[in-house]
């Protein structure tokens, strides 16, 4: 179905803000009327730029339903745990646990996925760093459907090292320290907001209407909240994983 003029307009506004590392005043934008319209803006933004969906960030709404956004910019850390990440705007980071699909994940049909059957589609569990680059002036406090249309603030993702299954035991508190430019900004421990990294993945899978392709990354929530990042940042993550990332905002100030 062709995108509506309102969908295309908002997608272009968000895309232009993304390219320039700018923030738009939410009050000047037309908020989508439904989650479906917000998802359409997400898809149109990717299509306008020729960006492919490399994965999804997923979460559980307060009402128990799934909310998600495509991630277009994914970087893979080296075998030694080093990576670089640049986008016009890099505002914050979140240390996460993610899942990589080992085969296509179809909609559930009449029989919903269980934790066990869903994990059968996973080829590996990894550490990761999500970077946020807000295109809205109020970031995550923006009107809900605008924030959803803005891909939940996602700027991109760094995939870290493969982990053992013990990291997603429900209620686990993980050793985690984050330093930025030599200063400790999160001393740990790391805790998932839902108490279980699999829970948002399961809610997402059971709400699917289209197949998610093999190789896609599914990330489900921060272990440390959103940590602000300066325009040039040397990030060191240690504890349950070891990862070093050099991140930069490339916008012209």
URDASUL-V834963 format. One record per residue. NEAR is the number of other C-alpha atoms within 12 Angstrom. Layout:
((NEAR) (NEAR))
This chain:
((7) (12) (23) (16) (16) (22) (35) (28) (24) (39) (38) (29) (33) (45) (37) (24) (28) (35) (27) (23) (31) (28) (31) (28) (22) (28) (14) (15) (27) (27) (28) (30) (19) (17) (25) (21) (27) (37) (30) (34) (42) (44) (36) (35) (36) (30) (22) (23) (20) (13) (20) (21) (30) (29) (36) (41) (44) (40) (34) (28) (19) (10) (9) (16) (21) (26) (37) (39) (39) (40) (37) (32) (31) (35) (30) (29) (26) (18) (14) (14) (28) (26) (30) (30) (35) (30) (35) (31) (37) (40) (39) (37) (45) (43) (50) (46) (48) (47) (44) (37) (31) (21) (21) (22) (34) (24) (22) (23) (15) (9) (13) (19) (26) (19) (24) (13) (17) (32) (28) (20) (30) (30) (25) (27) (33) (38) (45) (44) (53) (50) (48) (44) (49) (43) (41) (41) (26) (21) (29) (26) (16) (26) (25) (25) (33) (43) (39) (43) (50) (53) (45) (40) (44) (44) (43) (44) (46) (44) (45) (39) (32) (27) (24) (18) (23) (18) (32) (34) (20) (19) (20) (22) (23) (30) (22) (32) (28) (39) (29) (28) (20) (15) (16) (18) (24) (29) (22) (23) (22) (34) (31) (34) (28) (27) (23) (34) (42) (39) (36) (37) (42) (38) (32) (39) (40) (31) (29) (23) (14) (15) (19) (30) (23) (22) (22) (32) (48) (51) (47) (44) (40) (36) (43) (31) (25) (28) (27) (27) (30) (22) (27) (25) (29) (26) (40) (32) (41) (28) (24) (33) (31) (32) (36) (36) (39) (32) (39) (30) (31) (22) (21) (13) (10))
